[in-house]
Amino acid sequence: MPAMLTSGNALRVVGASHTVDESPGGHVQYSISAAAFVAIIILIRLRRRTEARSRGDEAFTVFSSIVLGVLIAGTGWGHAILQLVGVATRATQ
């Protein structure tokens, strides 16, 4: 993990998903990407039984799925999914 020296001689260690401030009154900060947050919401909503969903619930789940697609479209995962879909469509022709 890279370490950065900040003012007041407090060592701040920056990781991929959290920041630890090792000063005497230090604290830990966690961050989550918007795509991961939306994916978690979708997974929680899809675990519900289909009979228990209203039209509004289904519409919100569809909207959340579209937002997730937009958020990951420009990432490496989005490009990999696009290539996989392209291979699958060419295989069915």
N, C-alpha and C positions, 0 to 999 in steps of 0.2 A: 504494500500500500504506500503510495506517495505521502510524504509528510510535508506540511508547510508550516513555517514559523510565522506566527501572527504577532500583532502588537501586544505588549504586556508579557512577553516570554511564555505565552501559552502555546502548547503544541497542538495543532489541529491536524488530525489524521482524516484524510478524505478517502472514502471507499466508493464502491460502485453504487451502493444504495443507501448509505448512511454516513453521517459525519459525527465524529466523536471529539469533543472538546475536553482535553486532558488537563485543563487548568483546575485550581482548587475547587471552584464552584461549577465545574464542567457539566455538560449535559449531552444527551444523544439525540440527534435528529434523524428521522427516517423519511425517505421520499419514495413515492411510487409514481410511475408514469400514468398518464391519463388512459392509455390503451389498456394497461394492466387493470386499472380500476374498473373500466367499462367491462372488460372480459369477466372479472369477478362478479359484477352485478348480473351479467347475462347468465353465468353459470348458476348463480343462486336462484334467479327467476325461472330458469328452465328445470330446476329440480322439483318445482311444484307440479302437482297432478294437473293434467289437461282439463279435467272437469272443473277444477277450482279457479280457472282463469276466466276473466271477463274479456269483452272485446277491447276495453281500454288497456288491460294487462297485456294482451297479445300485441296491440299496436305499440305499446311502449317497448316491448321486447324486440319487435321488428326495428323500431327506430334506434334502439341501443345497438343492435347488430349492424345497422348501416353506419352509425357513428364509429363503431369499432373498425369496420372496414376502411373508412376514410382515414382513421388515425394510423392504421398499420400499412396503408397502401404505399407510402414512400419509404418504408423500412426494408431491410433485407428479408425479413419474414414475408412482407407483402409481395416482393419480387419473386421469392421462392414459390409462394402460393400461386401467383400468376403463371409461372412456368409450369407448375404441376397441373393446373387447370388446362393450359394449352396442350400439354402432352395428352391429357385425358380426352380432350375434345378431338384431337387428331386421331386417337386410337379408336374412337367410335365411328369415324367416317368410313 
